[in-house]
């Protein structure tokens, strides 16, 4: 479920794997392995994806169907987007 959700989120914003991989500073091959479930997604990447998609890590992981993100600490948002 996690992997399908990653793909759905990416497709909802009309990005290719290559485009998204560039945004989160990794290779397309590496990102593709997250979408297919070949590799687990590291915490650092989960945070980047949650910030990019403006959702929660729980949503990305399929632990909730509520897409709205939790309230975040301001310093976390600033530090992770850079």
KEKE-3310 file (N, C-alpha, C; in steps of 0.2 Angstrom, whole numbers, plus 5000, padded with zeros to 4 digits):
npx = (5004:5010:5018:5011:5004:5014:5017:5004:5004:5014:5010:4999:5003:5008:5022:5037:5046:5059:5059:5054:5064:5075:5071:5071:5084:5091:5094:5085:5083:5086:5075:5064:5065:5059:5046:5043:5044:5056:5066:5067:5060:5071:5071:5075:5071:5058:5053:5057:5048:5036:5035:5037:5025:5016:5009:5007:5019:5013:5002:5009:5014:5003:4997:4986:4972:4970:4974:4979:4992:5000:5002:5017:5033:5041:5054:5058:5052:5059:5072:5072:5068:5078)
npy = (4994:5006:5009:5010:5022:5031:5032:5037:5049:5056:5055:5063:5076:5077:5073:5065:5050:5053:5067:5070:5063:5071:5083:5079:5076:5064:5048:5043:5029:5025:5031:5025:5012:5014:5016:5003:4995:4988:4993:4999:5015:5028:5037:5051:5053:5051:5062:5072:5069:5070:5084:5089:5085:5090:5083:5070:5058:5047:5046:5044:5031:5024:5022:5030:5037:5050:5065:5077:5086:5085:5097:5106:5109:5125:5126:5114:5113:5123:5119:5106:5109:5115)
npz = (5000:5004:4994:4982:4986:4986:4973:4968:4974:4968:4955:4956:4956:4944:4940:4934:4939:4938:4938:4951:4959:4957:4963:4977:4978:4973:4964:4950:4949:4962:4968:4962:4967:4979:4976:4971:4981:4983:4991:5007:5013:5019:5034:5033:5019:5019:5027:5019:5008:5014:5017:5005:4998:5007:5017:5029:5037:5041:5032:5020:5023:5024:5036:5039:5032:5031:5023:5027:5034:5050:5063:5061:5068:5067:5064:5060:5047:5040:5041:5034:5021:5015)
capx = (5000:5014:5022:5006:5002:5020:5016:4999:5006:5019:5006:4994:5007:5011:5029:5039:5051:5066:5058:5054:5071:5079:5068:5073:5091:5093:5094:5078:5084:5085:5068:5060:5065:5055:5039:5041:5045:5062:5070:5063:5062:5074:5067:5076:5068:5051:5052:5057:5042:5030:5036:5035:5018:5012:5005:5011:5023:5008:4999:5013:5015:4997:4994:4980:4969:4969:4980:4981:4998:5000:5005:5024:5037:5043:5062:5059:5050:5064:5078:5071:5066:5084)
capy = (5000:5012:5010:5013:5028:5035:5033:5041:5056:5058:5056:5068:5082:5077:5072:5058:5048:5057:5074:5069:5061:5077:5087:5076:5075:5057:5046:5040:5022:5024:5033:5019:5006:5015:5015:4996:4991:4985:4996:5003:5022:5031:5043:5057:5054:5051:5069:5076:5068:5073:5091:5091:5084:5093:5078:5067:5052:5042:5045:5041:5024:5020:5022:5034:5040:5058:5067:5083:5085:5087:5104:5105:5114:5129:5125:5108:5115:5127:5115:5101:5111:5117)
capz = (5000:5004:4987:4978:4988:4984:4966:4967:4976:4963:4949:4957:4955:4937:4940:4933:4944:4937:4941:4959:4962:4957:4968:4983:4977:4973:4957:4948:4951:4969:4970:4959:4972:4985:4973:4969:4987:4983:4996:5012:5013:5025:5038:5029:5013:5021:5029:5012:5004:5018:5017:4998:4997:5012:5021:5035:5035:5042:5026:5015:5025:5024:5042:5040:5025:5032:5019:5030:5038:5057:5064:5062:5071:5061:5063:5056:5040:5037:5040:5030:5015:5012)
cpx = (5004:5017:5017:5004:5008:5019:5010:5000:5010:5015:5001:4997:5010:5018:5031:5044:5057:5065:5058:5060:5075:5077:5071:5080:5093:5092:5087:5078:5082:5077:5063:5060:5061:5047:5038:5042:5051:5067:5065:5065:5065:5070:5068:5072:5060:5049:5052:5050:5036:5030:5034:5028:5013:5007:5010:5014:5018:5004:5003:5014:5009:4994:4988:4978:4968:4975:4983:4987:4996:5003:5013:5027:5040:5050:5063:5057:5056:5070:5078:5070:5073:5089)
cpy = (5006:5014:5013:5020:5033:5037:5038:5048:5059:5060:5062:5075:5082:5077:5065:5056:5052:5064:5074:5068:5067:5082:5085:5074:5068:5054:5043:5033:5021:5026:5027:5013:5007:5014:5007:4992:4987:4987:5000:5011:5025:5036:5049:5059:5054:5058:5073:5076:5071:5081:5093:5090:5087:5088:5075:5060:5046:5041:5042:5033:5020:5019:5026:5036:5047:5061:5074:5082:5087:5094:5102:5111:5118:5128:5119:5109:5118:5123:5109:5103:5113:5111)
cpz = (5000:4997:4982:4980:4986:4976:4964:4969:4971:4957:4950:4956:4948:4936:4938:4939:4944:4940:4949:4962:4962:4962:4975:4983:4978:4966:4956:4950:4958:4971:4968:4964:4978:4982:4972:4976:4988:4989:5001:5012:5019:5028:5034:5023:5014:5023:5023:5008:5007:5017:5009:4996:5002:5015:5026:5033:5036:5036:5021:5016:5025:5031:5044:5033:5025:5029:5023:5035:5046:5057:5065:5065:5066:5060:5059:5049:5037:5036:5035:5023:5011:5010)
residu = (UNK:UNK:UNK:UNK:UNK:UNK:UNK:UNK:UNK:UNK:UNK:UNK:UNK:UNK:UNK:UNK:UNK:UNK:UNK:UNK:UNK:UNK:UNK:UNK:UNK:UNK:UNK:UNK:UNK:UNK:UNK:UNK:UNK:UNK:UNK:UNK:UNK:UNK:UNK:UNK:UNK:UNK:UNK:UNK:UNK:UNK:UNK:UNK:UNK:UNK:UNK:UNK:UNK:UNK:UNK:UNK:UNK:UNK:UNK:UNK:UNK:UNK:UNK:UNK:UNK:UNK:UNK:UNK:UNK:UNK:UNK:UNK:UNK:UNK:UNK:UNK:UNK:UNK:UNK:UNK:UNK:UNK)
# end
